[in-house]
Amino acid sequence: MKKKAEERREQILRAAFQAVSDKGYETVTLQDIADYAGVSKGVTNYYFENKEDVFLSLLEWVTDRIYQHEHKAVSEKTTAIEKLEAYIHSVFIDPEKNKKFYKVYLDFIAQASRNPQYRQINLKFYENCWKIGRDIVALGQKEGTFSADIQADTASKMIRSIIDGCLIQWLMCDEDHLHEFYKNTCYDVILKYLK
């Protein structure tokens, strides 16, 4: 029974993700989410208190999935350079997936200035990302690959800033063929910074 409930919640969250990606945060209704999920609005209300509850759960769900994906990719590698490459590749998945995620994510970020719960979820996401960066930097310093003068905590924040900046700029260009360019440039800039 619990597994069925989790599957239904995830079905609704996937639908909410698609709805926000297509229509934007401001215009999506509970009815839209129910329609995208192929369920009645009553089913959506059974699993979530209201639209705000759906959106809080969605932001938490999607950022956790992104972090798990990135963490898994990095943990499968052994050297700092391999881990950094894996990190960048796991973030720059492909144009379609990156577009969809950042459309939704940027809508949430726009709300975060007025919603402390969104800020808290986003901070948790960034803390997870910073941990990945810190671990990569510390390993690289231990190996002698990265500069010993770099402060790992600061570097981890800069790594994520460069990643997000590159992806947002690529998204704003609206040219899929530049995805590879931004991915490679992002990697090169971070590598130069760390060395």
Secondary structure as UniProt FT lines:
FT   HELIX           2..23
FT   TURN            25..27
FT   HELIX           30..37
FT   HELIX           41..47
FT   HELIX           51..75
FT   HELIX           80..91
FT   HELIX           95..112
FT   TURN            113..114
FT   HELIX           116..143
FT   TURN            148..149
FT   HELIX           152..173
FT   HELIX           176..178
FT   HELIX           179..194
//
